Amino acid sequence: SVPLVSTFSQETASKIFGNEEINNHFLYFNKDDAASHEGSMAVMREVAAEFKGKTLFVYIPSTETRVLEYFDFSESDLPKATLVRLGEGDMKKFGFDKEISADNVRAHVTAYHAGDLKPTLKSEEVPEDNSGPVTTIVGHNFAEIVLDETKDVLLEFYAPWCGHCKKLEPEWNSASTELKGTAKL
């Protein structure tokens, strides 16, 4: 039988993340000796009981540094939590930036199951001024612009430290100016 809140370790990882029946996990990160830990664990157990069979609740101790790094957390950020959905070959993260309370955790997990949460993207912000000849695409505007079937889009993945990319920038600006107003490519 699975406890209400599983503790992650290298030994328990396959049992926790190998569960084929439940593909979403509410992950709680903290230090074992943190003043907030016992209260937060009580919150996790309370809410986990309500979502038993629907969401796995997992405690990840700060000693699991590789897992913290994967989620871009450091020990000084703790306590932290996030909800993840495991899929075929990918993981979607649904960030949780509120105080760890039963009401907040319950609301987050409920919103996830209702389909009201959007996955958290690691992205730069959309530029305030994107009116130049070349539009800057970031994670937050990718689908809106690139996947818009009413437009033809030429896309270059650009690394600002790459010499070849820097050399091509004037060419992209020139091509975009020449193609502006072209209905179809």
C-alpha positions in Angstrom: 0.0 0.0 0.0 1.1 3.5 -0.8 1.4 6.0 2.0 -0.6 9.3 1.8 2.7 11.1 1.3 5.6 9.2 -0.1 9.2 10.3 0.6 11.4 10.4 -2.5 14.7 8.7 -2.5 16.7 6.9 -5.1 15.2 3.6 -3.7 11.6 4.8 -3.9 11.9 6.8 -7.2 10.8 3.9 -9.5 7.9 3.0 -7.3 6.7 6.7 -7.1 7.2 7.7 -10.8 6.5 4.2 -12.2 2.9 4.3 -11.1 1.0 3.8 -14.4 -2.4 4.4 -12.9 -1.7 7.9 -11.6 0.3 10.2 -13.8 0.2 13.4 -11.7 2.2 14.1 -8.6 2.1 17.0 -6.1 5.8 17.4 -5.1 6.6 19.1 -1.8 10.3 20.1 -1.2 11.7 21.0 2.2 14.4 20.4 4.8 13.7 17.6 7.3 14.6 20.0 10.2 12.8 23.1 8.9 10.4 24.7 11.3 7.7 24.6 8.6 8.2 20.9 7.8 5.8 19.1 10.2 3.0 21.5 9.6 3.4 21.2 5.8 3.5 17.4 6.1 0.2 17.6 8.0 -1.2 19.7 5.2 0.0 17.2 2.6 -1.5 14.2 4.4 -4.8 16.0 4.8 -5.1 17.0 1.1 -3.6 13.7 -0.1 -6.4 11.8 1.7 -8.9 13.8 -0.4 -7.2 13.0 -3.7 -6.2 9.4 -3.0 -6.2 7.4 -6.2 -6.1 10.6 -8.3 -2.9 12.4 -7.3 0.3 11.1 -5.6 1.7 13.4 -3.0 5.5 13.2 -2.6 7.9 14.8 -0.2 11.3 15.5 -1.6 14.0 16.2 1.1 16.5 18.9 0.4 19.2 16.2 0.4 18.0 15.2 -3.0 20.0 17.9 -4.6 19.7 16.6 -8.2 15.9 16.7 -8.0 16.0 20.2 -6.6 18.3 21.3 -9.4 16.0 19.7 -12.0 13.1 21.8 -10.8 15.4 24.9 -10.6 15.0 25.1 -6.8 17.8 25.8 -4.3 17.9 25.0 -0.6 17.4 28.7 0.1 14.1 28.6 -1.9 12.5 26.0 0.4 9.8 25.2 1.2 8.5 24.8 -2.4 5.9 22.7 -4.2 4.8 22.0 -7.7 2.5 19.7 -9.5 3.8 17.5 -12.3 2.1 15.4 -15.0 4.1 12.6 -16.4 3.5 11.8 -20.1 5.1 9.7 -22.8 8.6 11.1 -22.9 7.8 14.5 -21.2 6.8 16.1 -18.0 4.5 19.1 -17.6 5.0 21.3 -14.6 2.2 23.2 -13.0 3.9 25.7 -10.7 2.7 26.4 -7.2 3.8 29.8 -5.8 1.4 30.1 -2.9 1.7 29.5 0.8 1.6 25.8 1.6 -1.8 25.6 3.3 -4.6 23.0 3.0 -6.8 25.5 1.1 -4.1 26.5 -1.3 -2.9 23.0 -2.1 -6.5 21.7 -2.4 -7.4 24.5 -4.8 -4.3 23.9 -6.9 -4.9 20.2 -7.3 -8.7 20.7 -7.8 -7.9 23.3 -10.6 -5.5 20.8 -12.2 -8.1 18.0 -12.3 -10.7 20.5 -13.7 -8.3 21.4 -16.5 -8.0 24.9 -15.3 -4.2 25.0 -14.9 -1.7 25.7 -17.7 1.7 24.2 -17.6 4.5 26.4 -16.5 6.9 27.3 -19.3 10.5 28.3 -18.7 10.6 31.3 -20.9 11.9 34.8 -21.2 9.1 37.4 -21.1 7.5 38.5 -24.4 9.4 41.6 -25.5 7.5 44.9 -24.8 8.3 46.1 -28.3 8.1 43.4 -30.9 7.4 45.7 -33.9 10.8 45.3 -35.7 11.2 43.5 -39.0 11.9 40.2 -37.1 9.6 39.1 -34.4 11.1 37.6 -31.2 9.5 34.3 -30.3 9.7 33.0 -26.7 8.0 30.2 -24.9 5.0 32.4 -23.9 4.2 33.5 -27.4 5.4 30.5 -29.5 2.0 28.8 -30.0 0.2 32.1 -30.7 2.6 33.1 -33.5 4.3 30.0 -34.8 1.3 27.6 -34.7 -1.1 30.2 -36.2 -2.3 28.4 -39.3 -3.4 31.6 -41.0 0.3 32.7 -41.3 3.5 31.5 -42.9 6.4 31.7 -40.5 10.1 31.3 -41.0 11.6 30.4 -37.7 15.3 30.5 -36.6 16.3 29.2 -33.2 18.9 31.8 -32.2 21.6 31.6 -29.6 22.9 35.1 -28.7 26.4 33.6 -28.0 26.6 31.9 -31.3 28.8 33.6 -33.9 26.9 32.0 -36.9 23.6 33.3 -35.5 25.0 36.8 -35.1 26.3 36.8 -38.7 22.9 35.8 -39.9 20.9 38.4 -38.0 21.3 41.2 -40.7 20.2 38.6 -43.4 17.1 37.8 -41.4 16.3 41.5 -41.0 16.8 42.1 -44.7 14.7 39.0 -45.7 11.9 39.9 -43.4 11.7 43.5 -44.8 11.6 42.1 -48.4 9.0 39.6 -47.6 6.7 41.9 -45.5 3.3 41.9 -47.0 3.8 38.7 -49.0 0.6 36.8 -48.7 2.0 33.3 -49.1 5.6 31.9 -49.1 
